Amino acid sequence: MHPINLGLRWLPLVAVLAIAVASPSTADERPNFLVIVVDDQSPLDLKVYNPDSPLETPNIDRLAASGMVFDGAHHMGAWSGAVCTPSRHMIMTGRTVWHIPQRRPNAKKKRNNPSVRYPDESLAPKDLPEYTMAAIFNRAGYDTMRTCKKGNSYPAANEQFTVVRDASKRGGTEETGSAWHGKQVLDYLDQRDAAADEDPFLIYFGFSHPHDTRDGAPELLAKYGATNHTDRESLPPANPKQPALPPNYLEAHPFHHGHPKLRDEVAVSGVWERRDERTIRNELGREFACSENIDIQIGKVLNRLEQMGELDNTYIVYTSDHGMAIGRHGLQGKQNLYEHTWRVPFIIQGPDIPKGKRAIGNLYLLDLLPTLVDLAKIDRPETLEGQSLQPVIRGEQDLLRDVLYGVYCGGTKPGMRSVKKGDWKLIKYDALDGKVRETQLFNLAANPLEYLPEHKRESELETDLAENPAYAEKRQELEALLLSEMQRLDDPYRLWDQPQETSVNP
């Protein structure tokens, strides 16, 4: 068992359980938590992050105006093409990407070379489910409930919730779409109200959209000029109501992303391999229809909490498991480390949260659970590797960390790596058995949309600077920083131009 630090000494779990139940004075003094997690949403879709976006989300805007917006929130990355999976593992455990449950190791490879740690071996504690989100809050006397899509998550953590109502709902009707998830939360709140339940609650309010298939509600599809296109042999109809192409749109990425036959890039219904304007604008319209529907459901839950007198005592977090491309840089999916996909929206509102304030934060999604534990005044389990956002919320600092690390290696290995510090960001690609070996360097202050030479921008800084001799020293600095982060975080791979002594076989 993992001891828990109570500030005075280390105690075994049994002793901590007694204290955790007894320590909060009365239930009605403890805050509630509503954690909203959507599936596949770039922060650049929201007006909160991109004022030019036509997407209307008045309830998310309401959360931002009455809470705090973080401009530097990221998911750490993924070792799977289903990027949702490690992302949601990190949300549930508060642990870094190489320290969460992964695929089981290849037994044959392990027998042949038992001294090598393969990348599919888990460095997570065997009793980790006992220290996941719901388990921690259950022990502290909270009622816990979740609704979310099925799959792409951490089953051993999900089943810790007292009430679980999971289903994948990506349709365009009340029963088959986002309204179903909203109804589960509303029914749960009605049951609490009818029973006069005074225990504090933690609700994990997950959605299946705007992940594809993006079958929107008819009235919202019409608003954004989109159709649920299903004919692979034809283009969707053009419509002036459709969202404009993103500024960093390309018809194709300048080199292969390194994951052959990647579903998100070749098999999304309505898009497939196409990156023409009509296809991308229609898909953006479908995505916006799904996102606005999510906002409508959030509004219903906020109104119900207000009716119950619980809203003022509830911390509300809005985020996504990762971002999304949909035409940006010629990509469609979530398997990349550009800002539109590596970053996530992150908004928090609640008691003592500053209203209308923004901060960079430099947080990972794995910082969510430590933050909830801190806000609830629950003793922090030793298993948590993330950091609480409280110092940033209180205005004591603007950043949780100076350096951010990102990984994608769900395809050919080692895959992609990224590191960011200040205004500077490096992305490296090592894939397809050495056929793709690329380095990109961006100054995000001058080039926040990470324009490439193919975008043909006039400013000399609005492009990839990796091969510009004027920035060779900066590139060298970030190359060293990336290696340092890979070593610190137990990344089991090394890139082609890094020292190989600690690498593993793919």
MARTORKOL-858238 format. One record per residue (C-alpha): residue in one letter; chain; x negated, z negated, y negated. Coordinates in nm, 3 decimals, always signed. Layout:
R r c      px      pz      py
R A A       X       Z       Y
...
end
This chain:
R r c      px      pz      py
R M A  +0.000  +0.000  +0.000
R H A  -0.103  +0.058  -0.357
R P A  -0.126  -0.251  -0.576
R I A  +0.030  -0.234  -0.920
R N A  -0.143  -0.353  -1.233
R L A  +0.057  -0.625  -1.405
R G A  -0.209  -0.686  -1.668
R L A  -0.322  -1.019  -1.518
R R A  -0.414  -0.936  -1.161
R W A  -0.349  -0.693  -0.877
R L A  -0.054  -0.781  -0.658
R P A  +0.073  -0.630  -0.334
R L A  +0.392  -0.426  -0.343
R V A  +0.614  -0.705  -0.199
R A A  +0.530  -0.935  -0.490
R V A  +0.579  -0.658  -0.739
R L A  +0.924  -0.578  -0.606
R A A  +1.045  -0.926  -0.680
R I A  +0.904  -0.914  -1.032
R A A  +1.036  -0.562  -1.098
R V A  +1.390  -0.671  -1.016
R A A  +1.369  -0.995  -1.209
R S A  +1.165  -0.893  -1.513
R P A  +1.421  -0.703  -1.729
R S A  +1.641  -0.967  -1.894
R T A  +1.985  -0.809  -1.873
R A A  +2.104  -0.467  -1.764
R D A  +2.271  -0.372  -2.092
R E A  +1.943  -0.422  -2.281
R R A  +1.763  -0.162  -2.074
R P A  +1.775  +0.205  -2.175
R N A  +1.924  +0.487  -1.972
R F A  +1.744  +0.815  -1.900
R L A  +1.875  +1.173  -1.880
R V A  +1.601  +1.413  -1.767
R I A  +1.704  +1.777  -1.813
R V A  +1.489  +2.032  -1.628
R V A  +1.575  +2.401  -1.641
R D A  +1.425  +2.665  -1.411
R D A  +1.197  +2.936  -1.560
R Q A  +1.222  +2.915  -1.940
R S A  +0.956  +3.006  -2.191
R P A  +0.953  +2.789  -2.503
R L A  +0.944  +3.115  -2.700
R D A  +1.305  +3.181  -2.596
R L A  +1.427  +2.887  -2.807
R K A  +1.474  +2.883  -3.184
R V A  +1.309  +2.541  -3.180
R Y A  +0.982  +2.718  -3.094
R N A  +1.055  +3.072  -3.212
R P A  +1.284  +3.097  -3.518
R D A  +1.320  +3.473  -3.459
R S A  +1.485  +3.423  -3.119
R P A  +1.851  +3.535  -3.110
R L A  +1.930  +3.281  -2.837
R E A  +2.188  +3.030  -2.957
R T A  +2.144  +2.677  -2.820
R P A  +2.312  +2.437  -3.065
R N A  +2.291  +2.137  -2.833
R I A  +1.919  +2.180  -2.766
R D A  +1.878  +2.222  -3.142
R R A  +2.071  +1.897  -3.184
R L A  +1.831  +1.718  -2.950
R A A  +1.534  +1.852  -3.144
R A A  +1.678  +1.754  -3.482
R S A  +1.751  +1.398  -3.366
R G A  +1.436  +1.363  -3.159
R M A  +1.078  +1.482  -3.123
R V A  +0.948  +1.828  -3.031
R F A  +0.613  +1.881  -2.858
R D A  +0.438  +2.211  -2.929
R G A  +0.158  +2.172  -2.675
R A A  +0.344  +2.092  -2.350
R H A  +0.219  +2.267  -2.035
R H A  +0.262  +2.265  -1.662
R M A  -0.081  +2.227  -1.502
R G A  -0.048  +2.520  -1.265
R A A  +0.024  +2.624  -0.910
R W A  -0.131  +2.692  -0.571
R S A  +0.182  +2.881  -0.464
R G A  +0.368  +3.191  -0.577
R A A  +0.669  +2.959  -0.601
R V A  +0.526  +2.798  -0.915
R C A  +0.833  +2.573  -0.928
R T A  +0.711  +2.384  -0.621
R P A  +0.389  +2.224  -0.749
R S A  +0.540  +2.187  -1.095
R R A  +0.830  +1.980  -0.964
R H A  +0.595  +1.785  -0.737
R M A  +0.400  +1.688  -1.049
R I A  +0.717  +1.592  -1.237
R M A  +0.828  +1.368  -0.951
R T A  +0.490  +1.203  -0.886
R G A  +0.302  +1.199  -1.217
R R A  -0.001  +1.338  -1.034
R T A  -0.236  +1.631  -1.096
R V A  -0.202  +1.968  -0.926
R W A  -0.465  +1.917  -0.653
R H A  -0.348  +1.560  -0.579
R I A  +0.011  +1.633  -0.477
R P A  +0.161  +1.719  -0.138
R Q A  +0.072  +2.078  -0.043
R R A  +0.090  +2.299  +0.261
R R A  -0.051  +2.159  +0.584
R P A  -0.413  +2.256  +0.652
R N A  -0.497  +2.539  +0.887
R A A  -0.586  +2.351  +1.205
R K A  -0.800  +2.632  +1.351
R K A  -1.011  +2.661  +1.035
R K A  -1.048  +2.284  +1.025
R R A  -1.175  +2.267  +1.383
R N A  -1.432  +2.538  +1.309
R N A  -1.566  +2.356  +1.005
R P A  -1.437  +1.998  +0.982
R S A  -1.658  +1.912  +0.683
R V A  -1.486  +2.160  +0.451
R R A  -1.180  +2.058  +0.251
R Y A  -0.946  +2.355  +0.244
R P A  -0.719  +2.411  -0.056
R D A  -0.404  +2.349  +0.146
R E A  -0.507  +1.993  +0.233
R S A  -0.331  +1.724  +0.040
R L A  -0.515  +1.455  -0.154
R A A  -0.187  +1.268  -0.202
R P A  -0.141  +0.914  -0.061
R K A  +0.064  +0.905  +0.257
R D A  +0.309  +0.656  +0.105
R L A  +0.352  +0.859  -0.215
R P A  +0.734  +0.893  -0.180
R E A  +0.757  +0.520  -0.251
R Y A  +0.601  +0.583  -0.593
R T A  +0.803  +0.885  -0.703
R M A  +1.051  +0.891  -0.991
R A A  +1.368  +0.764  -0.824
R A A  +1.189  +0.512  -0.600
R I A  +1.021  +0.349  -0.901
R F A  +1.346  +0.324  -1.096
R N A  +1.549  +0.211  -0.794
R R A  +1.319  -0.089  -0.755
R A A  +1.359  -0.172  -1.123
R G A  +1.737  -0.204  -1.083
R Y A  +1.838  +0.142  -1.205
R D A  +2.110  +0.361  -1.058
R T A  +1.957  +0.702  -0.988
R M A  +2.132  +1.038  -0.953
R R A  +2.015  +1.399  -0.934
R T A  +2.164  +1.744  -0.930
R C A  +1.936  +2.047  -0.907
R K A  +1.871  +2.365  -0.715
R K A  +1.773  +2.335  -0.351
R G A  +1.419  +2.412  -0.242
R N A  +1.100  +2.454  -0.444
R S A  +1.069  +2.081  -0.487
R Y A  +0.949  +1.765  -0.313
R P A  +1.212  +1.665  -0.051
R A A  +1.063  +1.321  +0.016
R A A  +1.094  +1.241  -0.355
R N A  +1.436  +1.398  -0.402
R E A  +1.596  +1.194  -0.124
R Q A  +1.494  +0.872  -0.300
R F A  +1.777  +0.922  -0.551
R T A  +2.083  +0.714  -0.467
R V A  +2.318  +1.005  -0.540
R V A  +2.202  +1.360  -0.460
R R A  +2.416  +1.666  -0.535
R D A  +2.183  +1.963  -0.498
R A A  +2.276  +2.330  -0.463
R S A  +2.137  +2.660  -0.587
R K A  +2.383  +2.797  -0.843
R R A  +2.280  +3.125  -1.007
R G A  +2.619  +3.292  -1.043
R G A  +2.831  +3.375  -1.343
R T A  +3.137  +3.159  -1.274
R E A  +3.218  +2.791  -1.322
R E A  +3.171  +2.722  -0.952
R T A  +2.867  +2.942  -0.889
R G A  +2.669  +2.886  -1.210
R S A  +2.530  +2.616  -1.438
R A A  +2.872  +2.459  -1.495
R W A  +2.857  +2.332  -1.136
R H A  +2.548  +2.121  -1.214
R G A  +2.712  +1.994  -1.531
R K A  +3.023  +1.895  -1.339
R Q A  +2.818  +1.684  -1.098
R V A  +2.678  +1.480  -1.386
R L A  +3.018  +1.449  -1.555
R D A  +3.182  +1.334  -1.230
R Y A  +2.906  +1.080  -1.179
R L A  +2.951  +0.943  -1.533
R D A  +3.330  +0.928  -1.482
R Q A  +3.281  +0.728  -1.163
R R A  +3.048  +0.485  -1.340
R D A  +3.297  +0.447  -1.622
R A A  +3.588  +0.385  -1.386
R A A  +3.388  +0.124  -1.194
R A A  +3.264  -0.044  -1.515
R D A  +2.912  -0.003  -1.377
R E A  +2.672  -0.176  -1.619
R D A  +2.347  -0.099  -1.439
R P A  +2.118  +0.129  -1.637
R F A  +2.088  +0.481  -1.499
R L A  +1.836  +0.758  -1.456
R I A  +1.995  +1.102  -1.413
R Y A  +1.785  +1.405  -1.318
R F A  +1.993  +1.692  -1.457
R G A  +1.842  +2.006  -1.308
R F A  +1.964  +2.365  -1.335
R S A  +1.919  +2.673  -1.114
R H A  +1.910  +2.910  -1.414
R P A  +1.765  +3.094  -1.604
R H A  +1.565  +3.173  -1.287
R D A  +1.670  +3.506  -1.140
R T A  +1.908  +3.628  -1.023
R R A  +2.034  +3.593  -1.381
R D A  +2.402  +3.656  -1.322
R G A  +2.552  +3.548  -1.650
R A A  +2.908  +3.457  -1.743
R P A  +3.094  +3.772  -1.861
R E A  +3.159  +3.651  -2.217
R L A  +2.794  +3.550  -2.266
R L A  +2.663  +3.871  -2.113
R A A  +2.879  +4.062  -2.363
R K A  +2.743  +3.853  -2.649
R Y A  +2.384  +3.955  -2.561
R G A  +2.473  +4.313  -2.466
R A A  +2.367  +4.274  -2.103
R T A  +2.501  +4.367  -1.761
R N A  +2.427  +4.224  -1.418
R H A  +2.246  +4.543  -1.319
R T A  +2.214  +4.597  -0.943
R D A  +2.145  +4.970  -0.898
R R A  +1.777  +5.022  -0.832
R E A  +1.811  +5.399  -0.878
R S A  +1.933  +5.384  -1.238
R L A  +1.856  +5.211  -1.567
R P A  +2.093  +4.956  -1.720
R P A  +2.287  +5.081  -2.023
R A A  +2.126  +5.040  -2.363
R N A  +2.307  +4.812  -2.605
R P A  +2.215  +4.722  -2.964
R K A  +2.321  +4.360  -2.900
R Q A  +2.040  +4.313  -2.650
R P A  +1.742  +4.101  -2.763
R A A  +1.450  +4.299  -2.902
R L A  +1.136  +4.346  -2.697
R P A  +0.888  +4.060  -2.736
R P A  +0.607  +4.137  -2.986
R N A  +0.347  +4.116  -2.707
R Y A  +0.544  +4.345  -2.473
R L A  +0.346  +4.599  -2.272
R E A  +0.461  +4.863  -2.024
R A A  +0.197  +4.738  -1.781
R H A  -0.065  +4.467  -1.761
R P A  -0.413  +4.616  -1.817
R F A  -0.537  +4.503  -1.474
R H A  -0.380  +4.375  -1.151
R H A  -0.261  +4.015  -1.160
R G A  -0.414  +3.953  -0.817
R H A  -0.107  +3.881  -0.606
R P A  -0.004  +4.192  -0.408
R K A  +0.369  +4.231  -0.335
R L A  +0.446  +3.931  -0.556
R R A  +0.824  +3.894  -0.549
R D A  +0.858  +3.811  -0.918
R E A  +0.672  +4.129  -1.015
R V A  +0.828  +4.379  -0.773
R A A  +1.156  +4.244  -0.633
R V A  +1.362  +4.074  -0.907
R S A  +1.710  +4.226  -0.887
R G A  +1.777  +4.429  -1.200
R V A  +1.408  +4.475  -1.285
R W A  +1.198  +4.545  -0.973
R E A  +0.873  +4.723  -1.078
R R A  +1.025  +4.863  -1.398
R R A  +0.895  +4.756  -1.741
R D A  +1.074  +5.013  -1.959
R E A  +1.250  +4.901  -2.276
R R A  +1.605  +4.930  -2.144
R T A  +1.530  +4.726  -1.832
R I A  +1.344  +4.448  -2.013
R R A  +1.593  +4.418  -2.299
R N A  +1.881  +4.399  -2.054
R E A  +1.701  +4.133  -1.851
R L A  +1.633  +3.932  -2.165
R G A  +2.002  +3.952  -2.246
R R A  +2.087  +3.823  -1.900
R E A  +1.838  +3.542  -1.940
R F A  +1.977  +3.444  -2.280
R A A  +2.332  +3.445  -2.142
R C A  +2.222  +3.203  -1.869
R S A  +2.029  +2.984  -2.115
R E A  +2.322  +2.955  -2.355
R N A  +2.544  +2.856  -2.064
R I A  +2.298  +2.577  -1.982
R D A  +2.321  +2.463  -2.343
R I A  +2.701  +2.449  -2.317
R Q A  +2.679  +2.221  -2.012
R I A  +2.428  +1.995  -2.187
R G A  +2.673  +1.965  -2.476
R K A  +2.949  +1.848  -2.243
R V A  +2.726  +1.575  -2.097
R L A  +2.608  +1.460  -2.442
R N A  +2.968  +1.435  -2.559
R R A  +3.064  +1.232  -2.250
R L A  +2.775  +0.992  -2.304
R E A  +2.889  +0.951  -2.664
R Q A  +3.246  +0.878  -2.554
R M A  +3.116  +0.613  -2.315
R G A  +2.908  +0.449  -2.587
R E A  +2.589  +0.522  -2.390
R L A  +2.429  +0.797  -2.599
R D A  +2.245  +0.574  -2.845
R N A  +2.087  +0.380  -2.559
R T A  +1.980  +0.686  -2.360
R Y A  +1.645  +0.861  -2.368
R I A  +1.699  +1.235  -2.318
R V A  +1.420  +1.472  -2.218
R Y A  +1.462  +1.849  -2.220
R T A  +1.201  +2.064  -2.049
R S A  +1.141  +2.345  -1.798
R D A  +0.930  +2.356  -1.483
R H A  +0.723  +2.639  -1.637
R G A  +0.757  +2.935  -1.871
R M A  +0.829  +3.301  -1.799
R A A  +0.703  +3.649  -1.895
R I A  +0.993  +3.900  -1.879
R G A  +0.804  +4.189  -2.034
R R A  +0.539  +3.997  -2.223
R H A  +0.194  +4.140  -2.143
R G A  +0.360  +4.383  -1.901
R L A  +0.445  +4.099  -1.664
R Q A  +0.779  +3.981  -1.531
R G A  +0.719  +3.652  -1.353
R K A  +0.572  +3.305  -1.387
R Q A  +0.244  +3.366  -1.205
R N A  +0.014  +3.389  -1.506
R L A  -0.158  +3.162  -1.758
R Y A  -0.058  +3.321  -2.088
R E A  +0.104  +3.078  -2.332
R H A  +0.455  +3.218  -2.278
R T A  +0.431  +3.101  -1.917
R W A  +0.177  +2.819  -1.910
R R A  +0.354  +2.633  -2.191
R V A  +0.694  +2.468  -2.150
R P A  +0.957  +2.341  -2.394
R F A  +0.950  +1.963  -2.426
R I A  +1.190  +1.761  -2.643
R I A  +1.262  +1.389  -2.628
R Q A  +1.534  +1.195  -2.805
R G A  +1.638  +0.832  -2.778
R P A  +1.599  +0.478  -2.907
R D A  +1.306  +0.450  -3.150
R I A  +1.211  +0.818  -3.107
R P A  +1.130  +0.962  -3.452
R K A  +1.394  +1.208  -3.571
R G A  +1.296  +1.564  -3.652
R K A  +0.927  +1.506  -3.586
R R A  +0.684  +1.747  -3.415
R A A  +0.350  +1.690  -3.248
R I A  +0.111  +1.908  -3.051
R G A  +0.078  +1.644  -2.781
R N A  -0.132  +1.844  -2.533
R L A  +0.075  +1.703  -2.251
R Y A  +0.131  +1.813  -1.896
R L A  +0.462  +1.782  -1.713
R L A  +0.290  +1.520  -1.498
R D A  +0.292  +1.297  -1.808
R L A  +0.673  +1.279  -1.795
R L A  +0.699  +1.009  -1.529
R P A  +0.438  +0.778  -1.688
R T A  +0.627  +0.816  -2.016
R L A  +0.961  +0.722  -1.858
R V A  +0.802  +0.421  -1.689
R D A  +0.651  +0.312  -2.020
R L A  +0.978  +0.353  -2.212
R A A  +1.164  +0.155  -1.945
R K A  +0.899  -0.118  -1.957
R I A  +0.843  -0.087  -1.582
R D A  +0.500  -0.180  -1.451
R R A  +0.297  +0.134  -1.392
R P A  +0.213  +0.221  -1.029
R E A  -0.151  +0.296  -0.959
R T A  -0.056  +0.634  -0.812
R L A  +0.030  +0.781  -1.155
R E A  -0.243  +1.005  -1.296
R G A  -0.058  +1.125  -1.605
R Q A  -0.052  +0.954  -1.943
R S A  +0.235  +0.801  -2.139
R L A  +0.339  +0.987  -2.453
R Q A  +0.405  +0.661  -2.635
R P A  +0.089  +0.675  -2.853
R V A  +0.197  +1.019  -2.977
R I A  +0.560  +0.916  -3.017
R R A  +0.453  +0.615  -3.223
R G A  +0.232  +0.834  -3.442
R E A  -0.091  +0.664  -3.337
R Q A  -0.240  +0.997  -3.227
R D A  -0.140  +1.363  -3.223
R L A  -0.287  +1.453  -2.884
R L A  -0.290  +1.292  -2.541
R R A  -0.602  +1.487  -2.448
R D A  -0.840  +1.733  -2.614
R V A  -0.874  +1.971  -2.318
R L A  -0.611  +2.144  -2.102
R Y A  -0.674  +2.305  -1.763
R G A  -0.454  +2.563  -1.592
R V A  -0.459  +2.727  -1.248
R Y A  -0.276  +2.996  -1.056
R C A  -0.396  +3.078  -0.706
R G A  -0.077  +3.159  -0.520
R G A  -0.207  +3.508  -0.444
R T A  -0.557  +3.623  -0.358
R K A  -0.822  +3.357  -0.410
R P A  -0.962  +3.201  -0.620
R G A  -0.703  +3.349  -0.860
R M A  -0.672  +3.255  -1.227
R R A  -0.808  +2.963  -1.425
R S A  -0.764  +2.866  -1.789
R V A  -0.902  +2.607  -2.025
R K A  -0.795  +2.533  -2.382
R K A  -0.954  +2.319  -2.649
R G A  -0.845  +2.320  -3.011
R D A  -0.770  +2.675  -3.123
R W A  -0.966  +2.835  -2.840
R K A  -0.852  +2.940  -2.495
R L A  -1.030  +3.103  -2.200
R I A  -0.860  +3.273  -1.904
R K A  -1.055  +3.397  -1.602
R Y A  -0.936  +3.615  -1.313
R D A  -1.113  +3.637  -0.976
R A A  -0.888  +3.812  -0.726
R L A  -0.839  +4.095  -0.478
R D A  -1.171  +4.022  -0.302
R G A  -1.373  +4.078  -0.615
R K A  -1.188  +4.389  -0.734
R V A  -1.048  +4.193  -1.030
R R A  -1.304  +3.989  -1.221
R E A  -1.198  +3.950  -1.582
R T A  -1.248  +3.702  -1.865
R Q A  -1.032  +3.669  -2.176
R L A  -1.101  +3.464  -2.488
R F A  -0.838  +3.397  -2.754
R N A  -0.832  +3.221  -3.087
R L A  -0.476  +3.089  -3.074
R A A  -0.466  +2.999  -3.442
R A A  -0.515  +3.365  -3.534
R N A  -0.365  +3.514  -3.217
R P A  -0.092  +3.279  -3.085
R L A  +0.077  +3.559  -2.888
R E A  -0.252  +3.648  -2.716
R Y A  -0.253  +4.012  -2.815
R L A  -0.481  +4.235  -2.608
R P A  -0.663  +4.554  -2.712
R E A  -0.365  +4.743  -2.566
R H A  -0.142  +4.594  -2.835
R K A  -0.351  +4.773  -3.102
R R A  -0.330  +4.501  -3.366
R E A  -0.516  +4.551  -3.693
R S A  -0.665  +4.203  -3.731
R E A  -1.003  +4.167  -3.558
R L A  -0.901  +3.825  -3.426
R E A  -0.569  +3.942  -3.278
R T A  -0.725  +4.057  -2.953
R D A  -0.930  +3.943  -2.656
R L A  -1.266  +3.825  -2.791
R A A  -1.446  +3.768  -2.460
R E A  -1.680  +4.067  -2.500
R N A  -1.733  +4.025  -2.873
R P A  -2.098  +3.912  -2.927
R A A  -1.993  +3.710  -3.231
R Y A  -1.808  +3.472  -3.000
R A A  -2.057  +3.455  -2.713
R E A  -2.143  +3.094  -2.790
R K A  -1.777  +2.992  -2.796
R R A  -1.719  +3.169  -2.464
R Q A  -2.018  +2.991  -2.310
R E A  -1.886  +2.657  -2.434
R L A  -1.544  +2.717  -2.275
R E A  -1.696  +2.848  -1.952
R A A  -1.883  +2.519  -1.914
R L A  -1.572  +2.323  -2.007
R L A  -1.365  +2.506  -1.745
R L A  -1.615  +2.427  -1.470
R S A  -1.621  +2.064  -1.576
R E A  -1.241  +2.041  -1.556
R M A  -1.234  +2.215  -1.219
R Q A  -1.482  +1.960  -1.085
R R A  -1.302  +1.664  -1.241
R L A  -0.963  +1.765  -1.103
R D A  -1.084  +1.846  -0.748
R D A  -1.019  +2.220  -0.775
R P A  -1.134  +2.336  -0.430
R Y A  -1.240  +2.685  -0.545
R R A  -1.513  +2.830  -0.764
R L A  -1.504  +3.161  -0.951
R W A  -1.751  +3.443  -0.898
R D A  -1.978  +3.342  -1.187
R Q A  -1.972  +2.966  -1.125
R P A  -2.201  +2.756  -0.902
R Q A  -2.076  +2.791  -0.544
R E A  -2.208  +2.473  -0.384
R T A  -1.869  +2.300  -0.369
R S A  -1.645  +2.598  -0.305
R V A  -1.422  +2.642  +0.000
R N A  -1.331  +2.933  +0.219
R P A  -1.009  +3.107  +0.110
end
